[in-house]
Amino acid sequence: MDFESAFYNVWRCISIANDKNELPINEQIRVEELMVIGPNGEQMGIKKLEDALTLANYAGLDLVLMNGGSSPAVAKIMDYNKFKYEKQKKLKEAQKKQRETNKELKEYRLSVTIDVHDFETRTKNAQSYLEKGHKIKGLIRFKGRQMAHTELGRDVLLKFAEALSEYSDIELEPKLDGRSMYIILAPKK
């Protein structure tokens, strides 16, 4: 095994191990001089890479390249695993808040000639969805001659809203839109 292939294998392993979101740490840093920030946030000045690595090793922490594109590059002495853990924790918290603000609108299709059991099943499913805090859209599609009797569809939608009145409020009254009529129910506060 010659030097070139050994170097390529080591480089390949490092590049595979590095995630795109990972910051270069310790020996992965390829900058001559950098601005070093201490573990408590104090600026330690511009140092050579070897000196910065020595400081980080002395503190028992990692040297992390925070901004390699600036002049001079900025590196911080910190516990990198703790930093990654806290970053991941913040990301999960942000995603959780985003899910709470972006509540879904679940659509339930009904028909003018819906059977009692089918109606009860849909109301039960809608009830559990409302309890989770999501909105419900009841939808009826009129076929053929049913368009002449849209009031029957309206009655079914109002009956659907009445069955769920304990868990929801009507946000939008039954509205005819082309060949379909819908109602929107929002969970009670």
Rosetta constraint file for C-alpha pairs under 8 A:
AtomPair CA 1 CA 5 HARMONIC 6.64 0.50
AtomPair CA 1 CA 6 HARMONIC 6.69 0.50
AtomPair CA 2 CA 6 HARMONIC 6.38 0.50
AtomPair CA 3 CA 7 HARMONIC 6.04 0.50
AtomPair CA 4 CA 8 HARMONIC 6.18 0.50
AtomPair CA 5 CA 9 HARMONIC 6.17 0.50
AtomPair CA 6 CA 10 HARMONIC 6.31 0.50
AtomPair CA 7 CA 11 HARMONIC 6.10 0.50
AtomPair CA 8 CA 12 HARMONIC 5.96 0.50
AtomPair CA 9 CA 13 HARMONIC 6.18 0.50
AtomPair CA 10 CA 14 HARMONIC 6.30 0.50
AtomPair CA 11 CA 15 HARMONIC 6.17 0.50
AtomPair CA 12 CA 16 HARMONIC 6.09 0.50
AtomPair CA 13 CA 17 HARMONIC 6.06 0.50
AtomPair CA 14 CA 18 HARMONIC 6.20 0.50
AtomPair CA 15 CA 19 HARMONIC 7.94 0.50
AtomPair CA 18 CA 22 HARMONIC 6.19 0.50
AtomPair CA 23 CA 64 HARMONIC 6.66 0.50
AtomPair CA 23 CA 65 HARMONIC 6.27 0.50
AtomPair CA 23 CA 66 HARMONIC 6.89 0.50
AtomPair CA 24 CA 28 HARMONIC 5.32 0.50
AtomPair CA 24 CA 29 HARMONIC 5.57 0.50
AtomPair CA 24 CA 64 HARMONIC 6.06 0.50
AtomPair CA 24 CA 65 HARMONIC 5.56 0.50
AtomPair CA 25 CA 29 HARMONIC 5.98 0.50
AtomPair CA 25 CA 62 HARMONIC 6.62 0.50
AtomPair CA 25 CA 63 HARMONIC 5.56 0.50
AtomPair CA 25 CA 64 HARMONIC 4.47 0.50
AtomPair CA 25 CA 65 HARMONIC 6.17 0.50
AtomPair CA 26 CA 53 HARMONIC 6.49 0.50
AtomPair CA 26 CA 62 HARMONIC 6.14 0.50
AtomPair CA 26 CA 63 HARMONIC 5.06 0.50
AtomPair CA 26 CA 64 HARMONIC 6.52 0.50
AtomPair CA 29 CA 65 HARMONIC 6.74 0.50
AtomPair CA 31 CA 49 HARMONIC 6.82 0.50
AtomPair CA 31 CA 68 HARMONIC 7.81 0.50
AtomPair CA 31 CA 73 HARMONIC 7.40 0.50
AtomPair CA 32 CA 48 HARMONIC 5.96 0.50
AtomPair CA 32 CA 49 HARMONIC 5.64 0.50
AtomPair CA 33 CA 46 HARMONIC 6.61 0.50
AtomPair CA 33 CA 47 HARMONIC 5.64 0.50
AtomPair CA 33 CA 48 HARMONIC 4.51 0.50
AtomPair CA 33 CA 49 HARMONIC 5.69 0.50
AtomPair CA 33 CA 72 HARMONIC 6.83 0.50
AtomPair CA 33 CA 73 HARMONIC 7.18 0.50
AtomPair CA 34 CA 46 HARMONIC 5.36 0.50
AtomPair CA 34 CA 47 HARMONIC 5.62 0.50
AtomPair CA 34 CA 48 HARMONIC 6.46 0.50
AtomPair CA 34 CA 49 HARMONIC 6.79 0.50
AtomPair CA 34 CA 72 HARMONIC 5.37 0.50
AtomPair CA 34 CA 73 HARMONIC 4.75 0.50
AtomPair CA 34 CA 74 HARMONIC 5.56 0.50
AtomPair CA 34 CA 75 HARMONIC 6.48 0.50
AtomPair CA 35 CA 43 HARMONIC 7.70 0.50
AtomPair CA 35 CA 44 HARMONIC 7.34 0.50
AtomPair CA 35 CA 45 HARMONIC 5.50 0.50
AtomPair CA 35 CA 46 HARMONIC 4.28 0.50
AtomPair CA 35 CA 47 HARMONIC 6.32 0.50
AtomPair CA 35 CA 72 HARMONIC 6.12 0.50
AtomPair CA 35 CA 73 HARMONIC 5.99 0.50
AtomPair CA 35 CA 74 HARMONIC 4.72 0.50
AtomPair CA 35 CA 75 HARMONIC 6.07 0.50
AtomPair CA 36 CA 43 HARMONIC 6.22 0.50
AtomPair CA 36 CA 44 HARMONIC 5.38 0.50
AtomPair CA 36 CA 45 HARMONIC 5.77 0.50
AtomPair CA 36 CA 46 HARMONIC 6.15 0.50
AtomPair CA 36 CA 47 HARMONIC 6.69 0.50
AtomPair CA 36 CA 52 HARMONIC 6.91 0.50
AtomPair CA 36 CA 74 HARMONIC 6.15 0.50
AtomPair CA 36 CA 75 HARMONIC 5.09 0.50
AtomPair CA 36 CA 76 HARMONIC 5.66 0.50
AtomPair CA 36 CA 77 HARMONIC 7.37 0.50
AtomPair CA 37 CA 41 HARMONIC 5.82 0.50
AtomPair CA 37 CA 42 HARMONIC 5.65 0.50
AtomPair CA 37 CA 43 HARMONIC 4.55 0.50
AtomPair CA 37 CA 44 HARMONIC 5.61 0.50
AtomPair CA 37 CA 45 HARMONIC 7.55 0.50
AtomPair CA 37 CA 74 HARMONIC 7.56 0.50
AtomPair CA 37 CA 75 HARMONIC 6.26 0.50
AtomPair CA 37 CA 76 HARMONIC 4.61 0.50
AtomPair CA 37 CA 77 HARMONIC 6.28 0.50
AtomPair CA 38 CA 42 HARMONIC 5.15 0.50
AtomPair CA 38 CA 43 HARMONIC 6.11 0.50
AtomPair CA 38 CA 44 HARMONIC 6.29 0.50
AtomPair CA 38 CA 76 HARMONIC 6.05 0.50
AtomPair CA 38 CA 77 HARMONIC 5.27 0.50
AtomPair CA 38 CA 78 HARMONIC 7.65 0.50
AtomPair CA 39 CA 76 HARMONIC 7.02 0.50
AtomPair CA 39 CA 77 HARMONIC 5.12 0.50
AtomPair CA 39 CA 78 HARMONIC 5.34 0.50
AtomPair CA 46 CA 72 HARMONIC 7.76 0.50
AtomPair CA 47 CA 51 HARMONIC 6.25 0.50
AtomPair CA 47 CA 52 HARMONIC 6.11 0.50
AtomPair CA 48 CA 52 HARMONIC 6.29 0.50
AtomPair CA 49 CA 53 HARMONIC 6.15 0.50
AtomPair CA 50 CA 54 HARMONIC 6.21 0.50
AtomPair CA 51 CA 55 HARMONIC 6.25 0.50
AtomPair CA 52 CA 56 HARMONIC 6.24 0.50
AtomPair CA 52 CA 63 HARMONIC 7.25 0.50
AtomPair CA 53 CA 57 HARMONIC 6.10 0.50
AtomPair CA 53 CA 62 HARMONIC 7.96 0.50
AtomPair CA 53 CA 63 HARMONIC 6.33 0.50
AtomPair CA 54 CA 58 HARMONIC 6.02 0.50
AtomPair CA 55 CA 59 HARMONIC 6.30 0.50
AtomPair CA 56 CA 60 HARMONIC 6.16 0.50
AtomPair CA 56 CA 61 HARMONIC 5.23 0.50
AtomPair CA 56 CA 62 HARMONIC 5.59 0.50
AtomPair CA 56 CA 63 HARMONIC 5.71 0.50
AtomPair CA 56 CA 77 HARMONIC 5.80 0.50
AtomPair CA 56 CA 78 HARMONIC 7.94 0.50
AtomPair CA 57 CA 61 HARMONIC 5.99 0.50
AtomPair CA 57 CA 62 HARMONIC 7.05 0.50
AtomPair CA 61 CA 77 HARMONIC 6.31 0.50
AtomPair CA 61 CA 78 HARMONIC 5.41 0.50
AtomPair CA 61 CA 79 HARMONIC 5.20 0.50
AtomPair CA 61 CA 80 HARMONIC 7.68 0.50
AtomPair CA 62 CA 77 HARMONIC 5.60 0.50
AtomPair CA 62 CA 78 HARMONIC 5.38 0.50
AtomPair CA 62 CA 79 HARMONIC 5.70 0.50
AtomPair CA 62 CA 80 HARMONIC 6.12 0.50
AtomPair CA 63 CA 75 HARMONIC 6.43 0.50
AtomPair CA 63 CA 76 HARMONIC 5.71 0.50
AtomPair CA 63 CA 77 HARMONIC 4.62 0.50
AtomPair CA 63 CA 78 HARMONIC 6.50 0.50
AtomPair CA 64 CA 75 HARMONIC 5.31 0.50
AtomPair CA 64 CA 76 HARMONIC 5.26 0.50
AtomPair CA 64 CA 77 HARMONIC 6.27 0.50
AtomPair CA 64 CA 78 HARMONIC 7.09 0.50
AtomPair CA 64 CA 80 HARMONIC 7.19 0.50
AtomPair CA 65 CA 73 HARMONIC 7.48 0.50
AtomPair CA 65 CA 74 HARMONIC 6.09 0.50
AtomPair CA 65 CA 75 HARMONIC 4.21 0.50
AtomPair CA 65 CA 76 HARMONIC 6.52 0.50
AtomPair CA 66 CA 73 HARMONIC 7.89 0.50
AtomPair CA 66 CA 74 HARMONIC 5.63 0.50
AtomPair CA 66 CA 75 HARMONIC 5.19 0.50
AtomPair CA 66 CA 76 HARMONIC 6.65 0.50
AtomPair CA 67 CA 73 HARMONIC 5.67 0.50
AtomPair CA 67 CA 74 HARMONIC 5.08 0.50
AtomPair CA 67 CA 75 HARMONIC 6.90 0.50
AtomPair CA 68 CA 72 HARMONIC 7.90 0.50
AtomPair CA 68 CA 73 HARMONIC 4.61 0.50
AtomPair CA 68 CA 74 HARMONIC 6.35 0.50
AtomPair CA 69 CA 73 HARMONIC 6.28 0.50
AtomPair CA 70 CA 74 HARMONIC 7.28 0.50
AtomPair CA 78 CA 83 HARMONIC 7.60 0.50
AtomPair CA 79 CA 83 HARMONIC 6.30 0.50
AtomPair CA 80 CA 84 HARMONIC 6.15 0.50
AtomPair CA 81 CA 85 HARMONIC 6.13 0.50
AtomPair CA 82 CA 86 HARMONIC 6.18 0.50
AtomPair CA 83 CA 87 HARMONIC 6.12 0.50
AtomPair CA 84 CA 88 HARMONIC 6.10 0.50
AtomPair CA 85 CA 89 HARMONIC 6.13 0.50
AtomPair CA 86 CA 90 HARMONIC 6.18 0.50
AtomPair CA 87 CA 91 HARMONIC 6.25 0.50
AtomPair CA 88 CA 92 HARMONIC 6.27 0.50
AtomPair CA 89 CA 93 HARMONIC 6.25 0.50
AtomPair CA 90 CA 94 HARMONIC 6.13 0.50
AtomPair CA 91 CA 95 HARMONIC 6.20 0.50
AtomPair CA 92 CA 96 HARMONIC 6.12 0.50
AtomPair CA 93 CA 97 HARMONIC 6.28 0.50
AtomPair CA 94 CA 98 HARMONIC 6.14 0.50
AtomPair CA 95 CA 99 HARMONIC 6.19 0.50
AtomPair CA 96 CA 100 HARMONIC 6.37 0.50
AtomPair CA 97 CA 101 HARMONIC 6.34 0.50
AtomPair CA 98 CA 102 HARMONIC 6.02 0.50
AtomPair CA 99 CA 103 HARMONIC 6.48 0.50
AtomPair CA 103 CA 133 HARMONIC 7.15 0.50
AtomPair CA 103 CA 134 HARMONIC 5.32 0.50
AtomPair CA 103 CA 135 HARMONIC 7.22 0.50
AtomPair CA 104 CA 134 HARMONIC 5.51 0.50
AtomPair CA 104 CA 135 HARMONIC 6.39 0.50
AtomPair CA 105 CA 134 HARMONIC 6.25 0.50
AtomPair CA 105 CA 135 HARMONIC 4.82 0.50
AtomPair CA 105 CA 136 HARMONIC 5.57 0.50
AtomPair CA 105 CA 137 HARMONIC 6.59 0.50
AtomPair CA 106 CA 129 HARMONIC 7.87 0.50
AtomPair CA 106 CA 134 HARMONIC 7.28 0.50
AtomPair CA 106 CA 135 HARMONIC 6.28 0.50
AtomPair CA 106 CA 136 HARMONIC 4.95 0.50
AtomPair CA 106 CA 137 HARMONIC 5.96 0.50
AtomPair CA 107 CA 136 HARMONIC 5.96 0.50
AtomPair CA 107 CA 137 HARMONIC 4.59 0.50
AtomPair CA 107 CA 138 HARMONIC 5.98 0.50
AtomPair CA 107 CA 139 HARMONIC 6.96 0.50
AtomPair CA 108 CA 122 HARMONIC 7.04 0.50
AtomPair CA 108 CA 126 HARMONIC 7.69 0.50
AtomPair CA 108 CA 136 HARMONIC 7.34 0.50
AtomPair CA 108 CA 137 HARMONIC 6.09 0.50
AtomPair CA 108 CA 138 HARMONIC 4.96 0.50
AtomPair CA 108 CA 139 HARMONIC 6.04 0.50
AtomPair CA 109 CA 138 HARMONIC 6.04 0.50
AtomPair CA 109 CA 139 HARMONIC 4.79 0.50
AtomPair CA 109 CA 140 HARMONIC 5.88 0.50
AtomPair CA 109 CA 141 HARMONIC 7.89 0.50
AtomPair CA 110 CA 114 HARMONIC 6.54 0.50
AtomPair CA 110 CA 119 HARMONIC 7.60 0.50
AtomPair CA 110 CA 138 HARMONIC 6.86 0.50
AtomPair CA 110 CA 139 HARMONIC 5.86 0.50
AtomPair CA 110 CA 140 HARMONIC 5.09 0.50
AtomPair CA 110 CA 141 HARMONIC 7.75 0.50
AtomPair CA 110 CA 156 HARMONIC 7.98 0.50
AtomPair CA 111 CA 139 HARMONIC 7.99 0.50
AtomPair CA 111 CA 140 HARMONIC 5.21 0.50
AtomPair CA 111 CA 141 HARMONIC 6.65 0.50
AtomPair CA 111 CA 142 HARMONIC 7.61 0.50
AtomPair CA 111 CA 153 HARMONIC 7.14 0.50
AtomPair CA 111 CA 156 HARMONIC 7.80 0.50
AtomPair CA 112 CA 140 HARMONIC 7.13 0.50
AtomPair CA 112 CA 142 HARMONIC 7.67 0.50
AtomPair CA 112 CA 146 HARMONIC 7.88 0.50
AtomPair CA 112 CA 152 HARMONIC 6.25 0.50
AtomPair CA 112 CA 153 HARMONIC 5.17 0.50
AtomPair CA 112 CA 156 HARMONIC 6.59 0.50
AtomPair CA 114 CA 118 HARMONIC 6.62 0.50
AtomPair CA 114 CA 119 HARMONIC 6.42 0.50
AtomPair CA 115 CA 119 HARMONIC 6.16 0.50
AtomPair CA 116 CA 120 HARMONIC 6.22 0.50
AtomPair CA 117 CA 121 HARMONIC 6.18 0.50
AtomPair CA 118 CA 122 HARMONIC 6.26 0.50
AtomPair CA 119 CA 123 HARMONIC 6.22 0.50
AtomPair CA 119 CA 160 HARMONIC 7.89 0.50
AtomPair CA 120 CA 124 HARMONIC 6.10 0.50
AtomPair CA 121 CA 125 HARMONIC 6.27 0.50
AtomPair CA 122 CA 126 HARMONIC 6.00 0.50
AtomPair CA 123 CA 127 HARMONIC 5.94 0.50
AtomPair CA 123 CA 160 HARMONIC 6.87 0.50
AtomPair CA 123 CA 163 HARMONIC 6.93 0.50
AtomPair CA 123 CA 164 HARMONIC 6.81 0.50
AtomPair CA 124 CA 128 HARMONIC 6.53 0.50
AtomPair CA 125 CA 129 HARMONIC 6.41 0.50
AtomPair CA 126 CA 130 HARMONIC 6.08 0.50
AtomPair CA 126 CA 136 HARMONIC 6.85 0.50
AtomPair CA 126 CA 164 HARMONIC 7.93 0.50
AtomPair CA 127 CA 131 HARMONIC 6.22 0.50
AtomPair CA 127 CA 164 HARMONIC 6.56 0.50
AtomPair CA 127 CA 167 HARMONIC 6.82 0.50
AtomPair CA 128 CA 132 HARMONIC 6.61 0.50
AtomPair CA 129 CA 133 HARMONIC 6.88 0.50
AtomPair CA 129 CA 134 HARMONIC 6.00 0.50
AtomPair CA 129 CA 135 HARMONIC 7.77 0.50
AtomPair CA 129 CA 136 HARMONIC 7.80 0.50
AtomPair CA 130 CA 134 HARMONIC 5.21 0.50
AtomPair CA 130 CA 135 HARMONIC 6.33 0.50
AtomPair CA 130 CA 136 HARMONIC 7.09 0.50
AtomPair CA 130 CA 167 HARMONIC 6.68 0.50
AtomPair CA 130 CA 168 HARMONIC 7.05 0.50
AtomPair CA 130 CA 186 HARMONIC 7.40 0.50
AtomPair CA 130 CA 187 HARMONIC 5.38 0.50
AtomPair CA 131 CA 167 HARMONIC 7.09 0.50
AtomPair CA 131 CA 187 HARMONIC 7.10 0.50
AtomPair CA 133 CA 187 HARMONIC 5.84 0.50
AtomPair CA 134 CA 186 HARMONIC 7.11 0.50
AtomPair CA 134 CA 187 HARMONIC 6.68 0.50
AtomPair CA 135 CA 184 HARMONIC 7.15 0.50
AtomPair CA 135 CA 185 HARMONIC 5.79 0.50
AtomPair CA 135 CA 186 HARMONIC 4.72 0.50
AtomPair CA 135 CA 187 HARMONIC 6.32 0.50
AtomPair CA 136 CA 184 HARMONIC 5.69 0.50
AtomPair CA 136 CA 185 HARMONIC 5.04 0.50
AtomPair CA 136 CA 186 HARMONIC 6.48 0.50
AtomPair CA 137 CA 182 HARMONIC 6.63 0.50
AtomPair CA 137 CA 183 HARMONIC 5.65 0.50
AtomPair CA 137 CA 184 HARMONIC 4.50 0.50
AtomPair CA 137 CA 185 HARMONIC 6.33 0.50
AtomPair CA 138 CA 157 HARMONIC 6.60 0.50
AtomPair CA 138 CA 160 HARMONIC 7.68 0.50
AtomPair CA 138 CA 182 HARMONIC 5.40 0.50
AtomPair CA 138 CA 183 HARMONIC 5.18 0.50
AtomPair CA 138 CA 184 HARMONIC 6.40 0.50
AtomPair CA 138 CA 185 HARMONIC 7.97 0.50
AtomPair CA 139 CA 157 HARMONIC 7.72 0.50
AtomPair CA 139 CA 180 HARMONIC 6.89 0.50
AtomPair CA 139 CA 181 HARMONIC 5.83 0.50
AtomPair CA 139 CA 182 HARMONIC 4.38 0.50
AtomPair CA 139 CA 183 HARMONIC 6.70 0.50
AtomPair CA 140 CA 153 HARMONIC 6.57 0.50
AtomPair CA 140 CA 157 HARMONIC 7.87 0.50
AtomPair CA 140 CA 180 HARMONIC 5.45 0.50
AtomPair CA 140 CA 181 HARMONIC 5.29 0.50
AtomPair CA 140 CA 182 HARMONIC 6.30 0.50
AtomPair CA 141 CA 179 HARMONIC 5.91 0.50
AtomPair CA 141 CA 180 HARMONIC 4.28 0.50
AtomPair CA 141 CA 181 HARMONIC 6.61 0.50
AtomPair CA 142 CA 146 HARMONIC 5.40 0.50
AtomPair CA 142 CA 147 HARMONIC 5.66 0.50
AtomPair CA 142 CA 150 HARMONIC 7.70 0.50
AtomPair CA 142 CA 153 HARMONIC 7.99 0.50
AtomPair CA 142 CA 179 HARMONIC 5.42 0.50
AtomPair CA 142 CA 180 HARMONIC 5.79 0.50
AtomPair CA 142 CA 181 HARMONIC 7.99 0.50
AtomPair CA 143 CA 147 HARMONIC 6.69 0.50
AtomPair CA 143 CA 179 HARMONIC 7.56 0.50
AtomPair CA 145 CA 149 HARMONIC 7.60 0.50
AtomPair CA 146 CA 150 HARMONIC 6.62 0.50
AtomPair CA 147 CA 179 HARMONIC 7.09 0.50
AtomPair CA 149 CA 153 HARMONIC 7.53 0.50
AtomPair CA 150 CA 154 HARMONIC 6.36 0.50
AtomPair CA 151 CA 155 HARMONIC 6.16 0.50
AtomPair CA 152 CA 156 HARMONIC 6.41 0.50
AtomPair CA 153 CA 157 HARMONIC 6.28 0.50
AtomPair CA 153 CA 181 HARMONIC 7.28 0.50
AtomPair CA 154 CA 158 HARMONIC 6.16 0.50
AtomPair CA 154 CA 174 HARMONIC 6.28 0.50
AtomPair CA 154 CA 181 HARMONIC 7.46 0.50
AtomPair CA 155 CA 159 HARMONIC 6.04 0.50
AtomPair CA 156 CA 160 HARMONIC 6.13 0.50
AtomPair CA 157 CA 161 HARMONIC 6.24 0.50
AtomPair CA 157 CA 174 HARMONIC 6.88 0.50
AtomPair CA 157 CA 182 HARMONIC 7.40 0.50
AtomPair CA 157 CA 183 HARMONIC 6.65 0.50
AtomPair CA 158 CA 162 HARMONIC 6.01 0.50
AtomPair CA 158 CA 174 HARMONIC 7.56 0.50
AtomPair CA 159 CA 163 HARMONIC 6.12 0.50
AtomPair CA 160 CA 164 HARMONIC 6.46 0.50
AtomPair CA 161 CA 165 HARMONIC 5.82 0.50
AtomPair CA 161 CA 168 HARMONIC 7.80 0.50
AtomPair CA 161 CA 169 HARMONIC 7.91 0.50
AtomPair CA 161 CA 170 HARMONIC 7.02 0.50
AtomPair CA 161 CA 185 HARMONIC 7.20 0.50
AtomPair CA 164 CA 168 HARMONIC 5.93 0.50
AtomPair CA 165 CA 169 HARMONIC 6.23 0.50
AtomPair CA 167 CA 187 HARMONIC 5.98 0.50
AtomPair CA 167 CA 188 HARMONIC 5.80 0.50
AtomPair CA 168 CA 185 HARMONIC 5.97 0.50
AtomPair CA 168 CA 186 HARMONIC 5.37 0.50
AtomPair CA 168 CA 187 HARMONIC 4.27 0.50
AtomPair CA 168 CA 188 HARMONIC 4.79 0.50
AtomPair CA 169 CA 185 HARMONIC 5.64 0.50
AtomPair CA 169 CA 186 HARMONIC 5.44 0.50
AtomPair CA 169 CA 187 HARMONIC 6.27 0.50
AtomPair CA 169 CA 188 HARMONIC 5.98 0.50
AtomPair CA 170 CA 183 HARMONIC 7.61 0.50
AtomPair CA 170 CA 184 HARMONIC 6.24 0.50
AtomPair CA 170 CA 185 HARMONIC 4.63 0.50
AtomPair CA 170 CA 186 HARMONIC 6.33 0.50
AtomPair CA 171 CA 183 HARMONIC 7.88 0.50
AtomPair CA 171 CA 184 HARMONIC 5.51 0.50
AtomPair CA 171 CA 185 HARMONIC 5.26 0.50
AtomPair CA 171 CA 186 HARMONIC 5.84 0.50
AtomPair CA 172 CA 183 HARMONIC 5.73 0.50
AtomPair CA 172 CA 184 HARMONIC 5.03 0.50
AtomPair CA 172 CA 185 HARMONIC 6.98 0.50
AtomPair CA 173 CA 183 HARMONIC 5.57 0.50
AtomPair CA 173 CA 184 HARMONIC 7.06 0.50
AtomPair CA 174 CA 181 HARMONIC 6.41 0.50
AtomPair CA 174 CA 182 HARMONIC 5.34 0.50
AtomPair CA 174 CA 183 HARMONIC 4.50 0.50
AtomPair CA 174 CA 184 HARMONIC 7.75 0.50
AtomPair CA 175 CA 181 HARMONIC 5.34 0.50
AtomPair CA 175 CA 182 HARMONIC 5.51 0.50
AtomPair CA 175 CA 183 HARMONIC 6.52 0.50
AtomPair CA 176 CA 180 HARMONIC 5.95 0.50
AtomPair CA 176 CA 181 HARMONIC 4.25 0.50
AtomPair CA 176 CA 182 HARMONIC 6.73 0.50
AtomPair CA 177 CA 181 HARMONIC 5.74 0.50
AtomPair CA 177 CA 182 HARMONIC 7.78 0.50
